[in-house]
Amino acid sequence: MDEGADLKGIQEVAEFLGVTPRTLRFYEDKGLIEPCRIGTTRVYRRREVARMQLILRGKRLGFSLKEIEEFLDLYDADPQHLEQMRALAARCRERIEEFEQHRIALDQTIAELAKIEAEALERVRADGQATRKAASG
């Protein structure tokens, strides 16, 4: 396979991933990706694009940069990716539990707001009826 066929420029990778070139440079500065250089031009191989996909997925799922870095390090260290999968499963369980707690809090807040809304509307209706009675009487 021709290695050169897998090389992509920063703009092409940014468009493919739906991010800005600045985002790619940010993760490069953090050491999470390492594009090659041809002169001063950044060139991305398939590996870097795959790492960026993992980074972006991790961010969407709410993982910190430190956690993402740990996953990527495990990915590089373990060719079968078993340790990475164990760590990922454990972190996913933690995130699920956090989100379940958030859901409980949100459900309580929604119920309380709905109750306050109903009470406010009832008061508006009652005051409206009292005003109409006073005006007609």
C-alpha positions as CSV (number, residue, x, y, z in Angstrom):
1,M,0.0,0.0,0.0
2,D,1.3,3.5,-0.9
3,E,2.0,5.3,2.4
4,G,1.8,8.7,0.6
5,A,-1.9,8.0,-0.4
6,D,-2.8,8.2,3.3
7,L,-1.2,11.7,3.8
8,K,-3.7,14.5,4.3
9,G,-3.2,18.2,4.9
10,I,-4.5,20.1,7.9
11,Q,-7.5,21.6,6.1
12,E,-8.6,18.3,4.6
13,V,-8.4,16.6,8.0
14,A,-10.2,19.5,9.7
15,E,-13.0,19.3,7.2
16,F,-13.3,15.5,7.4
17,L,-13.5,15.7,11.2
18,G,-15.8,18.8,11.3
19,V,-13.3,20.8,13.3
20,T,-11.1,23.8,12.7
21,P,-7.4,23.7,11.9
22,R,-6.9,25.5,15.2
23,T,-8.5,22.5,17.0
24,L,-6.0,20.2,15.4
25,R,-3.1,22.4,16.4
26,F,-4.5,22.6,20.0
27,Y,-4.4,18.8,20.3
28,E,-1.0,18.7,18.7
29,D,0.2,21.3,21.3
30,K,-1.2,19.0,24.0
31,G,0.8,16.1,22.6
32,L,-2.2,14.0,21.8
33,I,-1.5,13.9,18.1
34,E,1.8,14.2,16.2
35,P,1.4,15.1,12.5
36,C,4.4,14.7,10.3
37,R,6.0,17.8,8.8
38,I,7.0,18.3,5.2
39,G,8.9,21.6,5.6
40,T,6.5,23.8,7.6
41,T,3.4,21.9,6.4
42,R,1.6,19.6,8.8
43,V,0.8,16.2,7.2
44,Y,-1.6,13.8,8.9
45,R,-1.5,10.0,8.5
46,R,-4.3,7.7,9.1
47,R,-3.1,7.1,12.7
48,E,-3.4,10.8,13.6
49,V,-6.9,11.0,12.0
50,A,-8.0,7.9,14.0
51,R,-6.5,9.4,17.2
52,M,-8.4,12.6,16.6
53,Q,-11.6,10.7,16.1
54,L,-11.0,9.0,19.5
55,I,-10.3,12.4,21.1
56,L,-13.4,14.0,19.7
57,R,-15.5,11.1,20.8
58,G,-14.0,11.2,24.2
59,K,-14.8,15.0,24.5
60,R,-18.4,14.4,23.3
61,L,-18.8,11.8,26.0
62,G,-17.5,14.2,28.6
63,F,-14.1,12.8,29.3
64,S,-11.3,15.1,30.4
65,L,-8.2,15.6,28.3
66,K,-6.2,13.7,30.9
67,E,-8.6,10.8,30.7
68,I,-8.4,10.8,26.9
69,E,-4.6,10.9,27.0
70,E,-4.6,7.9,29.3
71,F,-6.8,6.0,26.8
72,L,-4.6,6.9,23.9
73,D,-1.5,5.9,25.9
74,L,-3.1,2.5,26.7
75,Y,-4.0,2.1,23.0
76,D,-0.4,2.6,22.0
77,A,1.0,0.3,24.7
78,D,-1.4,-2.6,24.2
79,P,-1.6,-4.0,20.7
80,Q,-4.8,-6.0,21.5
81,H,-6.3,-2.9,23.3
82,L,-7.6,-5.0,26.2
83,E,-6.3,-2.6,28.9
84,Q,-7.7,0.3,27.0
85,M,-11.1,-1.5,26.8
86,R,-11.1,-2.3,30.5
87,A,-10.2,1.3,31.4
88,L,-12.8,2.6,29.0
89,A,-15.5,0.4,30.3
90,A,-14.7,1.5,33.9
91,R,-14.8,5.2,32.9
92,C,-18.0,4.7,31.0
93,R,-19.6,3.2,34.0
94,E,-18.5,6.2,36.1
95,R,-19.9,8.6,33.5
96,I,-23.2,6.7,33.3
97,E,-23.6,6.9,37.1
98,E,-22.8,10.6,37.0
99,F,-25.4,11.2,34.2
100,E,-28.0,9.1,36.1
101,Q,-27.5,11.4,39.1
102,H,-27.9,14.4,36.8
103,R,-31.1,12.9,35.4
104,I,-32.6,12.5,38.8
105,A,-31.7,16.1,39.7
106,L,-33.1,17.3,36.4
107,D,-36.3,15.4,36.9
108,Q,-36.8,16.9,40.3
109,T,-36.1,20.4,39.0
110,I,-38.6,19.9,36.1
111,A,-41.2,18.7,38.5
112,E,-40.7,21.6,40.8
113,L,-40.8,24.1,37.9
114,A,-44.0,22.6,36.6
115,K,-45.6,22.9,40.0
116,I,-44.5,26.5,40.3
117,E,-45.8,27.2,36.8
118,A,-49.2,25.6,37.7
119,E,-49.5,27.6,40.9
120,A,-48.6,30.9,39.1
121,L,-51.2,30.2,36.3
122,E,-53.8,29.3,38.9
123,R,-53.1,32.6,40.7
124,V,-53.4,34.5,37.4
125,R,-56.7,32.8,36.7
126,A,-58.1,33.5,40.2
127,D,-57.0,37.2,40.1
128,G,-58.5,37.5,36.6
129,Q,-61.8,36.1,37.8
130,A,-61.8,38.4,40.8
131,T,-61.1,41.4,38.6
132,R,-63.9,40.5,36.3
133,K,-66.4,40.1,39.2
134,A,-65.4,43.4,40.6
135,A,-65.8,45.1,37.3
136,S,-69.2,43.6,36.6
137,G,-70.6,44.1,40.1
